[in-house]
Amino acid sequence: MNLVIDIGNTQIKTAIFDGGSLIHRENFPNDLLLDMIRMWKSKFSLRRGILSHVSRIDDSVISELNEMIEVLVLDHTLRLPFTNLYGTPHTLGVDRLALAAGAVNKYPGKNVLAIDAGSCITFDFLNSKSEYLGGAISPGIEMRYKAVNAFTANLPLLSPEVQIPSQGNSTENAIHRGILNGVVNEIDGTIAQYREENLNLTVVLTGGDANFLANNIKSSIFAIPNFLLEGLNSILIHNIEE
């Protein structure tokens, strides 16, 4: 069985795959990583894993992981199941590598736009020839709320609403409506641009804000919560089969 570990800024997302099938998924705080892996090793027949991290991780943690199972650490030098045509591959985030791998794994021979709505909103495009061409990076929903408060003298720090207010009839509603409408229209507009340039485009939406956005954007999309984890597993399998 394969262990997939995605370490973010505040929490860890993990999954256990039997081949290509997801059999267990769990999130937990960053400081519990080694304890959780020890527990799972006693429950599952874990043989190997892949680790993706966007924040700093101590070499000692990776060493301890490798004492339990064989772990690949994802970076641009690993074998990838697509052709990476990004101009600066060494600066490309590992999360975006995983999304591109997920696209070619789930939709081979298709033009795919993968949208990850998390701390930032990333757009990643992979064409029907399995060539990764890049995309865009934009502030995420929570980041926009924080920016409105941080860079003004009087506007409050709010938490995102579940629904977009129908009217901006108060300062709070105006902030909610401005930020949430802005994100929705940005995503709809970006999808429309890619569809003008690429026939038969498949659009995948994932990330922490995917549920909210899936209920509000007008474009036809596939909302897939575990898309990044599936992409990481496909990279691991691709390297095992080397």
Backbone as numpy.savetxt, mean C-alpha at the origin, in Angstrom:
# Nx Ny Nz CAx CAy CAz Cx Cy Cz
5.06 -22.66 4.39 4.22 -21.47 4.39 5.09 -20.23 4.39
4.56 -19.15 3.79 5.30 -17.90 3.66 4.78 -16.86 4.65
5.72 -16.15 5.26 5.37 -15.05 6.16 5.67 -13.73 5.46
4.69 -12.85 5.44 4.84 -11.53 4.84 4.74 -10.49 5.95
5.73 -9.58 6.00 5.79 -8.55 7.04 5.91 -7.19 6.38
4.98 -6.30 6.67 5.00 -4.94 6.15 5.05 -3.98 7.34
6.20 -3.36 7.57 6.39 -2.48 8.72 6.16 -1.04 8.29
5.13 -0.42 8.87 4.83 0.97 8.59 5.40 1.87 9.67
4.91 3.11 9.71 5.42 4.08 10.67 4.95 3.80 12.09
3.77 3.23 12.25 3.23 3.02 13.60 2.81 1.59 13.88
2.56 0.79 12.85 2.13 -0.57 13.09 2.67 -1.50 12.02
2.56 -2.78 12.32 3.04 -3.82 11.42 1.84 -4.59 10.87
1.82 -4.80 9.57 0.82 -5.65 8.93 1.51 -6.95 8.54
0.91 -8.04 8.92 1.50 -9.33 8.62 0.46 -10.27 8.01
0.97 -11.24 7.26 0.09 -12.24 6.67 0.87 -13.53 6.50
0.16 -14.64 6.58 0.73 -15.95 6.32 0.03 -16.53 5.10
0.83 -16.96 4.13 0.31 -17.51 2.89 0.72 -18.97 2.76
-0.21 -19.77 2.28 0.09 -21.13 1.86 0.12 -21.10 0.34
1.31 -21.01 -0.23 1.42 -20.74 -1.66 0.91 -19.34 -1.94
-0.11 -19.25 -2.79 -0.71 -17.96 -3.08 -1.95 -17.65 -2.28
-2.32 -18.53 -1.34 -3.57 -18.36 -0.59 -3.30 -17.75 0.77
-4.00 -16.67 1.10 -3.88 -16.02 2.40 -4.66 -16.84 3.44
-3.97 -17.24 4.52 -4.65 -18.05 5.54 -4.72 -17.34 6.89
-3.91 -16.30 7.09 -3.95 -15.57 8.36 -3.42 -14.17 8.14
-4.08 -13.18 8.79 -3.65 -11.78 8.68 -3.84 -11.11 10.02
-2.87 -10.25 10.40 -2.97 -9.58 11.69 -2.12 -8.31 11.69
-2.62 -7.27 12.37 -1.87 -6.04 12.58 -1.54 -5.90 14.06
-0.39 -5.32 14.37 -0.02 -5.10 15.76 1.05 -4.01 15.84
1.31 -3.45 17.04 2.32 -2.39 17.18 3.72 -2.88 16.84
4.58 -1.94 16.43 5.91 -2.29 15.95 6.75 -3.06 16.97
6.57 -2.78 18.26 7.45 -3.40 19.26 7.10 -4.86 19.56
6.05 -5.39 18.94 5.65 -6.77 19.20 6.09 -7.74 18.11
6.88 -7.27 17.15 7.19 -8.09 15.98 7.79 -9.44 16.35
8.88 -9.45 17.08 9.58 -10.71 17.36 8.74 -11.67 18.19
8.00 -11.13 19.16 7.14 -11.99 19.98 6.06 -12.66 19.14
5.48 -11.90 18.21 4.42 -12.46 17.37 4.97 -13.54 16.44
6.15 -13.31 15.87 6.72 -14.30 14.96 7.07 -15.58 15.71
7.58 -15.46 16.93 7.86 -16.65 17.74 6.58 -17.46 17.98
5.49 -16.76 18.28 4.23 -17.44 18.53 3.73 -18.16 17.28
3.80 -17.45 16.14 3.31 -18.05 14.90 4.17 -19.21 14.45
5.46 -19.14 14.70 6.34 -20.24 14.30 5.95 -21.52 15.03
5.42 -21.39 16.23 4.97 -22.57 16.97 3.62 -23.09 16.47
2.87 -22.25 15.75 1.54 -22.63 15.28 1.51 -23.00 13.81
2.37 -22.34 13.02 2.36 -22.55 11.57 3.71 -23.11 11.12
3.68 -23.80 10.03 4.92 -24.35 9.46 5.57 -23.29 8.57
6.15 -22.28 9.22 6.75 -21.18 8.47 8.15 -21.58 8.00
8.39 -21.36 6.71 9.69 -21.74 6.15 10.51 -20.52 5.75
9.84 -19.51 5.25 10.56 -18.34 4.74 9.64 -17.12 4.82
10.23 -15.94 4.66 9.42 -14.72 4.72 10.03 -13.61 3.92
9.28 -12.53 3.81 9.75 -11.31 3.16 9.37 -10.14 4.05
10.29 -9.19 4.15 10.11 -8.03 5.02 10.18 -6.76 4.20
9.17 -5.93 4.35 9.13 -4.61 3.71 9.00 -3.58 4.82
9.82 -2.54 4.77 9.71 -1.51 5.81 9.99 -0.13 5.22
9.14 0.83 5.59 9.31 2.22 5.15 9.96 3.07 6.22
10.09 2.53 7.42 10.75 3.24 8.51 12.02 2.48 8.89
12.82 3.08 9.74 14.08 2.47 10.16 13.84 1.23 11.00
14.61 0.16 10.73 14.54 -1.06 11.52 15.96 -1.49 11.87
16.18 -1.86 13.10 17.51 -2.24 13.56 17.96 -3.53 12.88
19.26 -3.59 12.57 19.82 -4.81 11.99 19.67 -5.99 12.93
19.68 -5.72 14.24 19.54 -6.81 15.21 18.19 -7.51 15.10
17.15 -6.74 14.76 15.81 -7.33 14.59 15.81 -8.26 13.39
16.42 -7.81 12.30 16.49 -8.65 11.10 17.29 -9.91 11.39
18.38 -9.79 12.16 19.20 -10.95 12.52 18.39 -11.96 13.33
17.61 -11.47 14.28 16.79 -12.36 15.10 15.71 -13.05 14.26
15.14 -12.31 13.32 14.15 -12.92 12.42 14.78 -14.05 11.62
16.00 -13.80 11.11 16.66 -14.81 10.29 17.07 -16.04 11.09
17.16 -15.91 12.41 17.43 -17.08 13.24 16.20 -17.98 13.34
15.01 -17.38 13.11 13.77 -18.15 13.19 13.36 -18.69 11.82
13.39 -17.85 10.81 13.06 -18.26 9.43 13.96 -17.47 8.47
14.06 -17.97 7.26 14.83 -17.27 6.24 14.02 -16.08 5.71
14.54 -14.86 5.85 13.79 -13.66 5.51 14.52 -12.85 4.42
13.79 -12.53 3.36 14.28 -11.59 2.37 13.84 -10.19 2.77
14.74 -9.21 2.66 14.40 -7.82 2.91 14.21 -7.14 1.55
13.03 -6.61 1.32 12.71 -6.07 0.01 13.44 -4.77 -0.26
14.09 -4.71 -1.42 14.59 -3.45 -1.98 14.64 -3.62 -3.50
15.10 -2.58 -4.20 15.02 -2.60 -5.66 15.98 -3.60 -6.31
16.91 -4.17 -5.52 17.88 -5.11 -6.08 17.34 -6.54 -6.16
16.25 -6.84 -5.48 15.66 -8.17 -5.58 15.11 -8.42 -6.99
15.00 -9.68 -7.34 14.33 -10.03 -8.60 12.85 -9.67 -8.47
12.33 -8.98 -9.48 10.95 -8.53 -9.47 10.20 -9.15 -10.64
8.90 -9.39 -10.49 8.13 -10.03 -11.57 7.66 -9.04 -12.63
8.33 -7.90 -12.73 8.01 -6.90 -13.74 9.28 -6.16 -14.10
9.24 -5.42 -15.21 10.37 -4.60 -15.64 10.23 -3.21 -15.03
11.20 -2.81 -14.25 11.13 -1.53 -13.54 11.77 -0.45 -14.40
10.93 0.45 -14.96 11.41 1.53 -15.80 11.41 2.88 -15.07
11.33 2.83 -13.75 11.39 4.06 -12.95 12.76 4.70 -13.12
12.78 6.02 -13.24 14.03 6.72 -13.52 15.05 6.63 -12.41
14.59 6.54 -11.17 15.49 6.44 -10.02 15.05 5.25 -9.17
15.34 4.03 -9.60 14.82 2.83 -8.91 15.27 2.73 -7.47
16.43 3.29 -7.14 16.92 3.21 -5.76 16.11 4.08 -4.80
15.32 5.03 -5.34 14.49 5.88 -4.48 13.03 5.42 -4.43
12.70 4.40 -5.18 11.31 3.94 -5.25 10.95 3.19 -3.97
9.87 3.62 -3.32 9.45 3.01 -2.07 9.13 1.54 -2.22
9.47 0.76 -1.21 9.22 -0.68 -1.28 7.73 -0.99 -1.32
6.91 -0.12 -0.74 5.47 -0.33 -0.81 4.98 -0.24 -2.25
5.59 0.65 -3.03 5.20 0.79 -4.43 5.69 -0.39 -5.27
6.85 -0.93 -4.92 7.31 -2.16 -5.58 6.32 -3.29 -5.34
5.82 -3.39 -4.10 4.87 -4.45 -3.77 3.55 -4.28 -4.53
3.10 -3.04 -4.67 1.85 -2.79 -5.41 2.00 -3.17 -6.88
3.15 -2.84 -7.47 3.38 -3.20 -8.87 3.43 -4.72 -9.04
4.05 -5.40 -8.08 4.09 -6.86 -8.13 2.69 -7.44 -7.99
1.89 -6.85 -7.10 0.51 -7.30 -6.95 -0.28 -7.13 -8.24
-0.01 -6.04 -8.95 -0.74 -5.77 -10.20 -0.44 -6.83 -11.25
0.84 -7.14 -11.44 1.19 -8.12 -12.48 0.79 -9.53 -12.06
0.75 -9.79 -10.74 0.36 -11.11 -10.25 -1.14 -11.34 -10.43
-1.95 -10.34 -10.10 -3.41 -10.51 -10.13 -4.01 -10.23 -11.51
-3.37 -9.32 -12.26 -3.93 -8.94 -13.56 -2.86 -9.01 -14.64
-2.33 -10.20 -14.92 -1.28 -10.32 -15.95 -1.80 -9.91 -17.33
-0.94 -9.20 -18.06 -1.32 -8.77 -19.42 -2.29 -7.62 -19.46
-2.52 -6.94 -18.33 -3.46 -5.83 -18.25 -2.73 -4.52 -17.95
-3.34 -3.42 -18.36 -2.92 -2.10 -17.88 -3.56 -1.89 -16.51
-2.74 -1.66 -15.49 -3.26 -1.57 -14.12 -2.78 -0.29 -13.45
-3.73 0.43 -12.84 -3.41 1.57 -11.99 -3.73 1.16 -10.55
-2.70 1.08 -9.71 -2.88 0.72 -8.31 -2.83 1.99 -7.46
-3.87 2.19 -6.66 -3.97 3.38 -5.80 -3.94 2.91 -4.36
-2.96 3.40 -3.60 -2.83 3.05 -2.19 -3.13 4.30 -1.37
-4.25 4.28 -0.66 -4.69 5.45 0.12 -4.32 5.26 1.58
-3.13 5.70 1.93 -2.66 5.60 3.30 -2.14 6.94 3.78
-0.99 6.95 4.45 -0.38 8.21 4.90 -0.22 9.16 3.73
0.28 8.62 2.62 0.23 9.32 1.33 -0.69 8.54 0.41
-1.15 9.20 -0.64 -1.91 8.51 -1.68 -0.94 8.32 -2.84
-0.68 7.05 -3.18 0.22 6.77 -4.28 -0.55 6.19 -5.46
-0.12 6.57 -6.64 -0.67 6.05 -7.89 0.48 5.35 -8.61
0.30 4.08 -8.95 1.35 3.32 -9.61 0.78 2.60 -10.82
1.44 2.81 -11.97 0.92 2.28 -13.24 1.84 1.22 -13.80
1.23 0.08 -14.14 1.93 -1.02 -14.78 1.19 -1.35 -16.07
1.92 -1.35 -17.21 1.24 -1.57 -18.48 1.09 -3.05 -18.80
0.44 -3.34 -19.94 0.12 -4.72 -20.30 1.36 -5.55 -20.62
2.51 -4.90 -20.79 3.77 -5.60 -21.02 4.52 -5.88 -19.71
3.85 -5.67 -18.59 4.45 -5.84 -17.26 5.62 -4.88 -17.06
5.47 -3.66 -17.57 6.47 -2.61 -17.39 5.94 -1.59 -16.39
6.72 -1.35 -15.35 6.33 -0.36 -14.36 6.83 1.01 -14.81
5.90 1.98 -14.93 6.24 3.29 -15.49 6.20 4.42 -14.47
5.90 4.09 -13.20 5.85 5.15 -12.19 4.42 5.57 -11.90
4.26 6.80 -11.45 2.93 7.28 -11.10 2.97 8.62 -10.42
2.40 8.70 -9.22 2.33 9.98 -8.51 2.22 9.72 -7.01
2.61 10.73 -6.24 2.50 10.70 -4.78 1.82 11.98 -4.33
0.81 11.83 -3.47 0.03 12.96 -3.02 -0.22 12.83 -1.52
-0.44 13.93 -0.80 -0.73 13.82 0.63 -2.00 13.01 0.89
-1.96 12.17 1.92 -3.13 11.40 2.30 -4.14 12.24 3.06
-5.28 11.64 3.36 -6.37 12.38 3.99 -5.96 12.94 5.35
-5.39 12.09 6.22 -5.01 12.56 7.56 -3.94 13.64 7.47
-3.01 13.49 6.54 -1.95 14.48 6.37 -2.54 15.85 5.97
-3.59 15.85 5.19 -4.22 17.11 4.76 -4.90 17.80 5.95
-5.54 17.00 6.80 -6.14 17.59 8.00 -5.07 18.23 8.88
-3.96 17.53 9.07 -2.88 18.07 9.90 -2.27 19.33 9.28
-2.14 19.37 7.97 -1.55 20.53 7.30 -2.43 21.77 7.46
-3.74 21.60 7.34 -4.66 22.73 7.49 -4.49 23.38 8.86
-4.31 22.55 9.87 -4.13 23.06 11.23 -2.72 23.63 11.45
-1.71 22.93 10.94 -0.32 23.32 11.21 0.09 24.61 10.52
-0.46 24.88 9.35 0.00 26.01 8.56 -0.97 27.19 8.56
-1.90 27.18 9.52 -2.79 28.33 9.70 -2.81 28.69 11.19
-3.29 29.88 11.48 -3.31 30.35 12.87 -4.57 29.92 13.62
-5.68 29.77 12.90 -6.96 29.61 13.60 -7.77 28.37 13.24
-7.35 27.63 12.22 -8.15 26.48 11.82 -7.85 25.28 12.71
-8.90 24.57 13.16 -8.71 23.48 14.13 -8.17 22.21 13.48
-7.61 21.34 14.31 -7.21 20.01 13.87 -8.41 19.08 14.05
-8.90 18.54 12.95 -10.07 17.68 12.96 -9.69 16.26 12.56
-10.55 15.33 12.90 -10.42 13.95 12.41 -11.34 13.78 11.21
-10.94 12.95 10.24 -11.76 12.76 9.05 -13.18 12.29 9.38
-14.12 12.76 8.60 -15.51 12.34 8.74 -15.76 11.07 7.93
-16.77 10.32 8.34 -17.16 9.13 7.59 -17.88 9.51 6.30
-18.62 10.62 6.36 -19.34 11.11 5.18 -18.93 12.54 4.87
-18.99 12.89 3.61 -18.67 14.26 3.19 -19.89 15.14 3.46
-19.74 16.23 4.22 -20.90 17.11 4.48 -21.48 17.64 3.17
-22.79 17.74 3.12 -23.45 18.24 1.90 -23.23 19.74 1.72
-22.98 20.45 2.82 -22.74 21.89 2.76 -21.58 22.25 3.70
-20.77 23.19 3.28 -19.72 23.70 4.15 -20.25 24.88 4.94
-21.25 24.62 5.80 -21.99 25.70 6.48 -21.42 26.04 7.86
-20.23 25.53 8.17 -19.50 25.90 9.37 -18.03 25.71 9.04
-17.16 26.24 9.89 -15.73 26.09 9.62 -15.35 24.61 9.58
-15.88 23.84 10.53 -15.55 22.41 10.55 -16.06 21.71 9.30
-17.31 21.98 8.94 -17.85 21.34 7.73 -17.12 21.79 6.48
-16.69 23.04 6.46 -15.96 23.55 5.30 -14.62 22.82 5.15
-13.96 22.56 6.27 -12.70 21.81 6.21 -12.95 20.38 5.74
-13.94 19.72 6.36 -14.25 18.35 5.95 -14.59 18.29 4.46
-15.47 19.19 4.03 -15.91 19.16 2.63 -14.75 19.46 1.68
-13.93 20.43 2.04 -12.81 20.79 1.18 -11.80 19.68 1.03
-11.41 19.07 2.15 -10.40 18.02 2.10 -10.94 16.75 1.44
-12.09 16.29 1.89 -12.61 15.01 1.39 -13.05 15.11 -0.07
-13.73 16.20 -0.43 -14.09 16.39 -1.83 -12.84 16.51 -2.70
-11.83 17.20 -2.17 -10.60 17.35 -2.92 -9.94 16.02 -3.23
-9.87 15.14 -2.23 -9.27 13.83 -2.44 -10.07 13.00 -3.45
-11.38 12.98 -3.27 -12.24 12.19 -4.16 -12.10 12.68 -5.60
-12.17 14.00 -5.81 -12.06 14.52 -7.16 -10.68 14.33 -7.76
-9.65 14.40 -6.90 -8.28 14.14 -7.38 -8.15 12.71 -7.90
-8.70 11.76 -7.14 -8.59 10.36 -7.56 -9.42 10.11 -8.81
-10.66 10.61 -8.84 -11.48 10.45 -10.04 -10.80 11.08 -11.25
-10.22 12.25 -11.06 -9.56 12.92 -12.17 -8.33 12.19 -12.66
-7.56 11.64 -11.73 -6.36 10.89 -12.11 -6.73 9.62 -12.86
-7.75 8.92 -12.38 -8.21 7.72 -13.08 -8.66 8.08 -14.50
-9.39 9.18 -14.65 -9.86 9.60 -15.97 -8.69 9.89 -16.91
-7.64 10.53 -16.40 -6.46 10.81 -17.23 -5.81 9.52 -17.71
-5.65 8.55 -16.81 -5.03 7.28 -17.22 -5.92 6.53 -18.20
-7.23 6.62 -18.03 -8.14 5.90 -18.94 -8.11 6.52 -20.34
-7.88 7.82 -20.43 -7.76 8.46 -21.74 -6.54 7.97 -22.49
-5.49 7.62 -21.74 -4.21 7.26 -22.35 -4.01 5.75 -22.48
-4.82 4.95 -21.77 -4.60 3.50 -21.73 -5.93 2.77 -21.83
-6.08 1.96 -22.88 -7.30 1.21 -23.08 -7.41 0.10 -22.05
-8.64 -0.24 -21.73 -8.93 -1.38 -20.84 -8.14 -1.30 -19.54
-8.21 -0.16 -18.90 -7.48 0.06 -17.66 -8.20 -0.59 -16.49
-7.47 -1.37 -15.70 -7.98 -1.93 -14.45 -7.48 -1.07 -13.30
-8.37 -0.64 -12.42 -8.01 0.22 -11.30 -8.23 -0.52 -10.00
-7.17 -0.56 -9.17 -7.22 -1.23 -7.87 -7.04 -0.18 -6.79
-7.87 -0.24 -5.77 -7.79 0.68 -4.63 -7.52 -0.12 -3.37
-6.51 0.30 -2.60 -6.18 -0.37 -1.35 -5.72 0.66 -0.33
-5.35 0.22 0.87 -4.87 1.15 1.89 -5.92 1.44 2.95
-5.48 2.16 3.99 -6.33 2.41 5.14 -7.59 3.20 4.87
-7.56 4.09 3.87 -8.74 4.90 3.56 -9.52 4.36 2.37
-9.23 3.12 1.97 -9.85 2.56 0.77 -11.36 2.44 0.90
-11.85 2.02 2.07 -13.30 1.83 2.23 -14.06 3.13 2.04
-13.56 4.22 2.67 -14.21 5.51 2.52 -14.21 5.94 1.05
-13.07 5.83 0.41 -12.95 6.30 -0.98 -13.78 5.44 -1.93
-13.81 4.14 -1.70 -14.58 3.26 -2.59 -16.05 3.63 -2.60
-16.55 4.16 -1.48 -17.96 4.55 -1.40 -18.24 5.93 -1.99
-17.18 6.65 -2.37 -17.38 8.03 -2.81 -16.87 8.34 -4.22
-15.86 7.62 -4.68 -15.39 7.93 -6.03 -16.34 7.34 -7.06
-16.42 8.00 -8.22 -17.38 7.61 -9.25 -16.82 6.55 -10.19
-15.52 6.47 -10.29 -14.90 5.56 -11.26 -15.09 4.10 -10.85
-15.06 3.23 -11.84 -15.16 1.80 -11.59 -13.81 1.27 -11.10
-13.80 0.63 -9.93 -12.55 0.17 -9.33 -12.77 -1.18 -8.66
-11.65 -1.84 -8.33 -11.66 -3.01 -7.47 -11.01 -2.62 -6.15
-11.75 -2.71 -5.06 -11.20 -2.42 -3.73 -10.69 -3.74 -3.15
-9.36 -3.81 -2.92 -8.73 -5.05 -2.48 -7.89 -4.74 -1.24
-8.38 -5.04 -0.03 -7.69 -4.64 1.20 -6.27 -5.20 1.33
-6.05 -6.45 0.88 -4.76 -7.11 1.10 -3.85 -7.08 -0.13
-4.08 -6.14 -1.01 -3.37 -6.11 -2.28 -1.86 -5.99 -2.10
-1.40 -5.13 -1.18 0.03 -4.95 -0.97 0.66 -6.22 -0.40
-0.02 -6.86 0.55 0.50 -8.09 1.14 0.59 -9.20 0.09
-0.40 -9.27 -0.78 -0.37 -10.26 -1.86 0.79 -9.98 -2.80
1.06 -8.69 -3.05 2.18 -8.33 -3.90 3.51 -8.75 -3.29
3.65 -8.55 -1.99 4.88 -8.97 -1.30 5.06 -10.49 -1.41
3.99 -11.22 -1.21 4.09 -12.68 -1.32 4.50 -13.10 -2.72
3.99 -12.41 -3.73 4.35 -12.76 -5.11 5.83 -12.49 -5.38
6.40 -11.44 -4.77 7.83 -11.19 -4.92 8.64 -12.29 -4.24
8.20 -12.73 -3.07 8.89 -13.81 -2.38 8.88 -15.08 -3.23
7.72 -15.45 -3.75 7.61 -16.64 -4.59 8.49 -16.50 -5.81
8.51 -15.32 -6.42 9.32 -15.07 -7.61 10.81 -15.31 -7.32
11.27 -14.95 -6.13 12.67 -15.14 -5.77 12.96 -16.58 -5.36
11.98 -17.25 -4.77 12.16 -18.66 -4.42 12.35 -19.49 -5.68
11.61 -19.14 -6.74 11.63 -19.91 -7.98 12.79 -19.54 -8.88
13.71 -18.71 -8.39 14.86 -18.27 -9.18 15.69 -19.48 -9.67
